């Protein structure tokens, strides 16, 4: 009765169940259903085993080897059926070649391989080398081996001679640094195969090592990034009712604090006079780099812009100034609206900043400099100087709109990177526009803007 009550209350055991068995036999039970399930499970197990075997064979047997694997039985069968002795001879010859090739792929060498990059971070154009050390820790002699090292999109190949027991050998290879980015080096692998090329067995010995190729930077005098004076220097031109740098006396107005009244001067003048101060601020520098295709005419302009932003950021970090380096965010390909956001790069140290600048790329869906300035002005507080780094296709109108997006009192400096123009400086409204053709022009242009 209890079982009947349960079936009536909850239905059959397979009701509402969705798994492999119900998809194959439904709610049927019995010997036939169980036999079908056993056959299906056996077929799936065999398919997994065969699949692993095929993948393992495919990683060793070359395309030529597969051709000979098909040719050997075909030649033997056709030769015996047709009575062609030549085909039978060809079939047996191919079988012998396959057996000899298999012997080359059997076993594992006892040596050890180490990969070393003496310098993990270099600037664009600097030389970088990797070193491979192969050692034989055993007592027996090891035959020569071919070592392959993937380097970025290329491949370095080193042929090493045989090693006696206890010997080791070093060999170096060049790593290309003509482009900014992260170059993966490795894993180092050894290649074993037969002379004909029927089998090729690759063994990996090391992990991947990354080489950071930083943008090129130039030294900038510390006064060049100041453009606004901070607590260590002179005060700004902005007036304040409370600060540390005295400016002048003015008449008292309701709301002024009494502690700022200058009593001796008030007694002589016969009216209340209060102190007025010049505002002093700790300079907070913002470096905004556009990643929009529309702001650059060529890739060379963009690379120059990245180097300019890197040089400014490194100088500010060395001067222990408060600095924010922001770049454009990209809008997803199928988004309905533009993504109004910027990405802040790490300014904890010079290395962290250059690491992140090494991987930035420009994109057609990235925010333009006007939107970058607008978002940065809303999210970053206390900005004193804003550097807007763009290319030659950014017009004056867009630059003025970007400068106007920052709060009042922010000194906006637009740096236009154009290798095909003469460097110069001009003042447009409340914004300074510096045009640089080479990275070396940045130092002279900033010094000129500070002096003016």
C-alpha positions, 0 to 999 in steps of 0.5 A: 500500500505504501508503494502504491500510494507513492506511485499514485502521488508522485507518478512513475520514476521517469516522469519529468526526468531528462537524461541520456537514457530517457532520450534513447529509450524513453520510459521503457524498461526490460531486457531490450531497453537495458541491452540498447543502453549497454550497446550505446555506452560501449559504443561511446567508450570505444569512440573515446578510446579511438578518438584519443588514439587518433589524436595521439597518432596525429600528433606524431605521424606527418601527412607523408606518414599517413599517405604511406599508412594507406599505401602499404595495405593497399599495395599488398592487397592489390599486389596479391589479388592481381598477382603483381610482385612489384606492388607486393614489394612496394607494400613490404618496403613501405611497411619496413620504412614505417617500422623504422620511423616508429623506432625514431619516435620511441623513448624520451631523452634524458637531458634537461633544458632551461630557457632564460631571458636575461632581460624581461623588459626592453624598449622598442629597438633595444636588443634582446636575446634568449638563452637555451641551456641543454644539460646531460645529467646521465653518464651515457652519451646523448645524440644531437637534437633539434631544439625549436623555440617559438618566438612571437609569430616566428620560430627559432631553431637550434641544432645541438650536437651530441652531449657526453655525460655531465656536459652542458651547452648554451646557445642564444637566439635573438628576440625581435623588438621592432614593435611594441607589445608582449612577445611570448617566448617558448615553450622550448620543445625538442623535435625527434623524427626519422630522416624521411619525415614520416613521424615527428614527435615534439616534447615540451620542456619549459613554460612560456616566458613573456618579454615586454617591449615597452614604448620608447621614452625620453627624459623630460626635465621635472619642471616641464610637467609642473605647469602648475605650481604646488606646495614645494614651489610658488602659489597659483594665480587663483585667489583664496580666502584661506591658504598659506601664501599671503596676497593682499588685504581687502575690505571685510564682507559678511561671511569672512572669518574673523581670524583673517582680519588684520587688526593693525591695518584695520585700526589704521584704515578705520575699517575691517580689512581681511587677508587674501591668499593665493591658492596653492595646490598639489599638482594632479596631472592627468594624461589622457591618451586617445585610442580611437582610429579617428584621432590618428592618420597612421600607425606611426602617429599612434606609436609616437602618441604612446611614447609621448604619454609614457614619457610624461607618465614616467617623469611624473612618477619619478617626481612623486607627483599625483598622476593619472593615466587614462586611455579610451575604452572600446564599445562592444561590436553589437552594443546599441549605445556608445560605452562612455568609460575610460580605463585607468592605467597603473601608476604605482611604478614606472614598470607597471605603467610601461607594462600596460602601455606596451599592450594598448592598441587603437580601435575604431570603436574606442572613445575619441578624445572629446569623450575621454576628456568628458568622462575623465573630468567627471571621474577624476577630482582635483585635476590641475594639468590635463595632457591630451595626446592625439594625432594629426586628424584631431581638429581644433574644434574637437580639442577645444571641446575636450579642454572645455570638458574639464572643470574651470582652472584646469590647465589643458595642454594638447599634444598633437603627434604628427611626424610629417609636420614642423614642431611648434606651440600655439595658444588657442583660448585657454588651451596650449597646443604642442605639435611634435614630429619626433619624440625629441621634440617633446622636451623642447616644446614643454620647456618652451611652454613652461617658460612662456 
